[in-house]
Amino acid sequence: MPSSSSSPDRTRILLSFGCIYFFWGSTFLAMRYGVEVLPPFVLASSRFLIAAPIALGLCLLLRKPVRPSLRELGMLAIIGILMLSFGNPGIIWSEQYLSSGLASLLAATIPLYAALIETVLPNDGGLPARGWLGICVGFVGLAFLLWPGLRSSLHGDSRQIIAAGVALFGAFSWTCASVVSRRVNLRIGGFAAAGWQMLFGGLFNLCVMFALGRYHQAQWGRQAWGSIAYLVVFGSLVGFTAYIYLLDHVPVSKVATYAYVNPVIAVALGALLLKERFVPVEYAGMGAILLAVFLVTGAKLKTGTVSVVDEDVAAGGRA
């Protein structure tokens, strides 16, 4: 393993952190722009069906193994559909009615789901008191985030609370896929696995798109193609390459910081470029969610076990 003490390595490490912090955080903004002109499953299928062959082609070009066994192919299909046909499109769909910042904070519940799921699985190290405190703080924060939408639903407008529910279901699906992926041993590398998952997720999204028949509503123009290009290049390819590089060069505990930096980036970009604003109770919820992710992630790492959020196969960038 190359030493990270040399100046060139430090530069690459800092650039890689900048990529996963900024680009993964900014994918929520890109999805928000995309869903304004493209139905959610059109955006999702286009993004992954473009990124998948690029990722697999790069692996072939670099002479990395890309051919999984039939059993591995089946597991990659399950993971890809859960993560990229239920998880990511759930977030995309919700951004029709939610701000990009709020969607990012709801997606930030993935570490909380992961910690809860892992506590009931065999061969897990358990969750210390700090982790349970984080889960409690997180769900209190979630209640704060959902309160304005719940109040609106009581006055007849249920769109926001339904969208929040869809986003939370998407985050749960993503977490389930991550739990499965952590327990599957593959002969191919992470980048190749991501390519196959994007391929299966994109094909499933394509089938849903045709089944719903809403592809006629797509407005193909500069905004649509710009959103797709940004998600493919910076979300799927640049961001994931930087993520793999960091896992090989720095401790997982440092790489895991993206889980609570990304929502901050998303909220800041939403406020700056889309003029999104939170009410005071939502800011309280944001603080609680970020604190919860910090507590849960830190607790899992201190036990010597790696949470699935830290090994997440982030094939499509942050959802």
C-alpha positions as CSV (number, residue, x, y, z in Angstrom):
1,M,0.0,0.0,0.0
2,P,1.4,3.4,-0.9
3,S,2.4,5.6,1.9
4,S,0.1,8.5,2.6
5,S,3.0,10.6,4.0
6,S,4.3,11.7,0.7
7,S,3.2,15.0,-0.7
8,P,1.6,13.6,-4.0
9,D,-0.4,11.0,-2.0
10,R,-1.6,13.7,0.4
11,T,-2.8,15.7,-2.5
12,R,-4.6,12.8,-4.1
13,I,-6.2,11.9,-0.7
14,L,-7.4,15.5,-0.2
15,L,-8.8,15.7,-3.7
16,S,-10.5,12.3,-3.2
17,F,-12.2,13.6,0.0
18,G,-13.2,16.7,-1.8
19,C,-14.8,14.5,-4.5
20,I,-16.9,12.3,-2.2
21,Y,-17.8,15.3,0.0
22,F,-18.8,17.7,-2.7
23,F,-19.9,15.5,-5.7
24,W,-21.9,13.0,-3.6
25,G,-23.5,15.9,-1.7
26,S,-24.3,17.7,-4.9
27,T,-26.1,14.7,-6.5
28,F,-29.3,15.7,-4.6
29,L,-29.2,19.1,-6.3
30,A,-28.6,17.4,-9.7
31,M,-31.5,15.0,-9.1
32,R,-33.7,17.9,-8.1
33,Y,-33.0,19.7,-11.4
34,G,-33.5,16.4,-13.3
35,V,-36.8,15.5,-11.9
36,E,-38.2,18.9,-12.9
37,V,-38.1,17.8,-16.5
38,L,-37.9,14.0,-16.4
39,P,-40.1,11.5,-14.7
40,P,-38.2,9.8,-11.9
41,F,-37.8,6.4,-13.5
42,V,-36.7,8.0,-16.8
43,L,-34.0,9.9,-15.0
44,A,-32.9,6.8,-13.0
45,S,-32.9,4.4,-15.9
46,S,-31.0,6.8,-18.2
47,R,-28.4,7.5,-15.6
48,F,-27.6,4.0,-14.7
49,L,-27.8,2.5,-18.2
50,I,-25.2,5.1,-19.4
51,A,-22.9,4.7,-16.3
52,A,-23.0,0.9,-16.3
53,P,-21.2,0.2,-19.6
54,I,-18.7,3.0,-18.9
55,A,-17.8,1.4,-15.6
56,L,-17.5,-2.1,-17.0
57,G,-15.7,-0.8,-20.0
58,L,-13.1,0.9,-17.8
59,C,-12.6,-2.3,-15.9
60,L,-12.0,-4.2,-19.2
61,L,-9.6,-1.5,-20.3
62,L,-7.6,-1.7,-17.1
63,R,-7.7,-5.5,-17.3
64,K,-9.7,-5.9,-14.1
65,P,-11.9,-9.0,-13.7
66,V,-15.5,-8.3,-14.7
67,R,-17.1,-11.8,-15.1
68,P,-19.0,-12.9,-12.0
69,S,-20.3,-16.5,-11.6
70,L,-24.0,-17.1,-12.2
71,R,-24.6,-17.1,-8.4
72,E,-22.8,-13.8,-8.1
73,L,-24.7,-12.4,-11.0
74,G,-28.0,-13.2,-9.2
75,M,-26.8,-11.6,-6.0
76,L,-25.6,-8.5,-8.0
77,A,-29.1,-8.3,-9.6
78,I,-30.8,-8.4,-6.2
79,I,-28.5,-5.8,-4.8
80,G,-28.8,-3.6,-7.8
81,I,-32.6,-3.7,-7.9
82,L,-33.0,-3.0,-4.2
83,M,-30.4,-0.2,-4.2
84,L,-30.9,1.4,-7.6
85,S,-34.6,0.6,-8.4
86,F,-36.2,1.1,-5.0
87,G,-33.6,3.0,-3.1
88,N,-32.3,5.7,-5.4
89,P,-35.6,6.3,-7.4
90,G,-37.4,6.6,-4.1
91,I,-35.2,9.6,-3.3
92,I,-35.6,11.0,-6.9
93,W,-39.4,10.6,-6.7
94,S,-39.6,12.4,-3.4
95,E,-37.7,15.4,-4.7
96,Q,-40.8,16.2,-6.8
97,Y,-42.3,17.5,-3.6
98,L,-39.4,17.9,-1.2
99,S,-36.4,20.2,-1.2
100,S,-33.1,18.7,-2.1
101,G,-31.8,19.4,1.3
102,L,-34.6,17.7,3.1
103,A,-34.3,14.7,0.8
104,S,-30.6,14.4,1.7
105,L,-31.3,14.5,5.4
106,L,-33.9,11.7,5.0
107,A,-31.4,9.7,3.1
108,A,-28.9,10.3,5.9
109,T,-31.0,7.9,8.0
110,I,-29.3,5.0,6.2
111,P,-26.7,4.5,9.0
112,L,-29.5,4.4,11.6
113,Y,-31.3,1.7,9.6
114,A,-28.0,-0.2,9.2
115,A,-27.2,-0.1,12.9
116,L,-30.7,-1.4,13.8
117,I,-30.6,-4.2,11.2
118,E,-27.2,-5.4,12.2
119,T,-28.1,-5.7,15.8
120,V,-30.5,-8.6,15.0
121,L,-28.2,-10.3,12.6
122,P,-25.9,-13.2,13.7
123,N,-22.2,-12.7,14.2
124,D,-22.6,-9.0,14.8
125,G,-20.6,-7.2,17.5
126,G,-23.7,-5.5,19.0
127,L,-24.3,-1.8,19.4
128,P,-22.8,0.1,22.4
129,A,-24.6,2.7,24.4
130,R,-23.3,5.5,22.2
131,G,-24.9,3.9,19.2
132,W,-28.3,3.4,20.9
133,L,-28.1,7.1,22.0
134,G,-27.4,8.0,18.3
135,I,-30.4,6.0,17.1
136,C,-32.7,7.7,19.7
137,V,-31.4,11.2,18.8
138,G,-31.8,10.3,15.1
139,F,-35.4,9.4,15.3
140,V,-36.2,12.5,17.4
141,G,-34.6,14.5,14.7
142,L,-36.6,12.6,12.1
143,A,-39.8,13.6,13.9
144,F,-38.7,17.3,13.8
145,L,-38.0,17.0,10.0
146,L,-41.4,15.4,9.3
147,W,-43.4,17.7,11.5
148,P,-44.0,20.5,8.9
149,G,-45.2,17.9,6.4
150,L,-47.4,16.2,8.9
151,R,-48.9,19.5,9.9
152,S,-49.6,20.3,6.2
153,S,-51.3,16.9,5.8
154,L,-53.7,17.7,8.6
155,H,-54.8,20.7,6.5
156,G,-55.4,18.6,3.4
157,D,-52.0,18.7,1.6
158,S,-50.4,15.3,2.1
159,R,-47.9,15.5,-0.7
160,Q,-44.9,16.3,1.5
161,I,-45.5,13.6,4.1
162,I,-46.1,11.0,1.4
163,A,-42.9,12.1,-0.4
164,A,-41.0,11.8,2.9
165,G,-42.4,8.3,3.4
166,V,-41.2,7.3,0.0
167,A,-37.8,8.8,0.6
168,L,-37.5,6.8,3.9
169,F,-38.6,3.7,2.2
170,G,-35.9,4.3,-0.4
171,A,-33.3,4.8,2.3
172,F,-34.4,1.5,3.9
173,S,-34.2,-0.4,0.6
174,W,-30.7,1.0,0.0
175,T,-29.7,-0.2,3.5
176,C,-31.1,-3.7,2.9
177,A,-29.1,-3.9,-0.3
178,S,-26.0,-2.8,1.6
179,V,-26.5,-5.4,4.3
180,V,-26.7,-8.1,1.5
181,S,-23.7,-6.8,-0.3
182,R,-21.6,-6.9,2.8
183,R,-22.3,-10.6,3.2
184,V,-21.5,-11.5,-0.4
185,N,-18.0,-12.5,-1.4
186,L,-17.3,-11.5,-5.0
187,R,-14.3,-12.4,-7.2
188,I,-14.6,-9.1,-9.0
189,G,-13.7,-5.7,-7.6
190,G,-16.0,-3.1,-6.2
191,F,-16.0,-0.9,-9.4
192,A,-17.0,-3.9,-11.6
193,A,-19.6,-4.9,-9.1
194,A,-21.0,-1.4,-9.1
195,G,-21.2,-1.6,-12.9
196,W,-23.2,-4.8,-12.9
197,Q,-25.5,-3.4,-10.2
198,M,-26.1,-0.2,-12.2
199,L,-26.9,-2.4,-15.3
200,F,-29.5,-4.5,-13.4
201,G,-30.9,-1.5,-11.6
202,G,-31.1,0.5,-14.9
203,L,-32.9,-2.3,-16.7
204,F,-35.4,-2.7,-13.9
205,N,-36.0,1.0,-13.9
206,L,-36.5,0.9,-17.7
207,C,-39.2,-1.8,-17.3
208,V,-41.0,0.3,-14.6
209,M,-40.7,3.3,-16.8
210,F,-42.5,1.5,-19.7
211,A,-45.1,0.0,-17.3
212,L,-46.0,3.4,-16.0
213,G,-46.0,4.9,-19.4
214,R,-44.9,8.3,-18.2
215,Y,-41.9,8.5,-20.5
216,H,-43.9,10.6,-22.9
217,Q,-43.8,13.4,-20.3
218,A,-40.0,13.7,-20.5
219,Q,-38.7,17.0,-21.7
220,W,-35.3,16.3,-23.3
221,G,-33.3,19.4,-23.3
222,R,-30.2,21.0,-21.8
223,Q,-31.5,20.7,-18.2
224,A,-32.3,17.0,-18.6
225,W,-29.0,16.0,-20.3
226,G,-27.0,18.2,-17.9
227,S,-28.5,16.5,-14.9
228,I,-27.9,13.0,-16.3
229,A,-24.3,13.9,-17.3
230,Y,-23.5,15.3,-13.9
231,L,-25.0,12.2,-12.1
232,V,-23.1,9.8,-14.4
233,V,-19.7,11.5,-14.4
234,F,-19.5,13.0,-10.9
235,G,-21.9,10.9,-9.0
236,S,-21.3,7.5,-10.4
237,L,-17.7,7.5,-11.8
238,V,-15.6,10.2,-10.3
239,G,-17.2,10.0,-6.8
240,F,-17.0,6.2,-6.6
241,T,-13.4,6.1,-8.0
242,A,-12.4,8.5,-5.2
243,Y,-14.3,6.4,-2.7
244,I,-12.4,3.2,-3.7
245,Y,-9.1,5.1,-3.6
246,L,-9.7,6.4,-0.1
247,L,-10.7,2.9,1.2
248,D,-7.3,1.7,0.0
249,H,-5.3,4.6,1.6
250,V,-6.9,5.9,4.7
251,P,-8.8,4.4,7.7
252,V,-12.4,3.6,7.2
253,S,-13.3,5.9,10.1
254,K,-12.2,8.9,8.1
255,V,-13.8,7.7,4.9
256,A,-17.1,7.3,6.8
257,T,-17.3,11.0,7.5
258,Y,-19.0,11.5,4.1
259,A,-22.1,10.1,5.7
260,Y,-22.6,13.3,7.7
261,V,-20.8,15.8,5.4
262,N,-22.9,15.0,2.3
263,P,-26.2,16.3,3.8
264,V,-24.5,19.6,4.9
265,I,-23.3,20.1,1.3
266,A,-26.7,19.3,-0.1
267,V,-28.5,21.7,2.3
268,A,-25.9,24.4,1.6
269,L,-26.2,24.0,-2.2
270,G,-30.0,23.9,-2.1
271,A,-30.1,27.1,-0.1
272,L,-27.5,28.8,-2.4
273,L,-28.8,27.7,-5.8
274,L,-32.5,26.9,-5.3
275,K,-33.2,29.4,-2.4
276,E,-34.4,26.5,-0.3
277,R,-35.1,27.4,3.3
278,F,-36.0,25.4,6.4
279,V,-38.3,26.4,9.2
280,P,-36.7,26.4,12.7
281,V,-38.0,22.9,13.7
282,E,-36.3,21.5,10.5
283,Y,-33.0,23.0,11.4
284,A,-33.3,21.3,14.8
285,G,-34.0,18.1,13.0
286,M,-31.0,18.5,10.7
287,G,-28.7,19.0,13.7
288,A,-30.1,15.9,15.4
289,I,-29.8,13.7,12.3
290,L,-26.2,14.7,11.8
291,L,-25.3,14.2,15.4
292,A,-27.0,10.8,15.3
293,V,-25.1,9.7,12.2
294,F,-21.8,10.8,13.9
295,L,-22.7,8.8,17.1
296,V,-23.8,5.6,15.3
297,T,-21.0,5.6,12.8
298,G,-18.4,6.2,15.5
299,A,-19.9,3.6,17.8
300,K,-19.7,0.8,15.2
301,L,-16.1,1.7,14.3
302,K,-15.1,1.6,17.9
303,T,-16.4,-1.9,18.3
304,G,-14.1,-3.0,15.6
305,T,-16.9,-3.8,13.2
306,V,-17.5,-1.9,10.0
307,S,-21.1,-0.6,9.5
308,V,-22.6,-1.3,6.1
309,V,-22.8,2.4,5.5
310,D,-19.0,2.4,5.5
311,E,-18.8,-0.4,3.0
312,D,-21.8,0.8,1.0
313,V,-21.4,0.0,-2.7
314,A,-22.3,3.5,-3.7
315,A,-22.7,2.6,-7.4
316,G,-24.9,5.5,-8.3
317,G,-23.4,8.1,-6.0
318,R,-25.3,9.1,-2.8
319,A,-29.0,8.5,-3.0
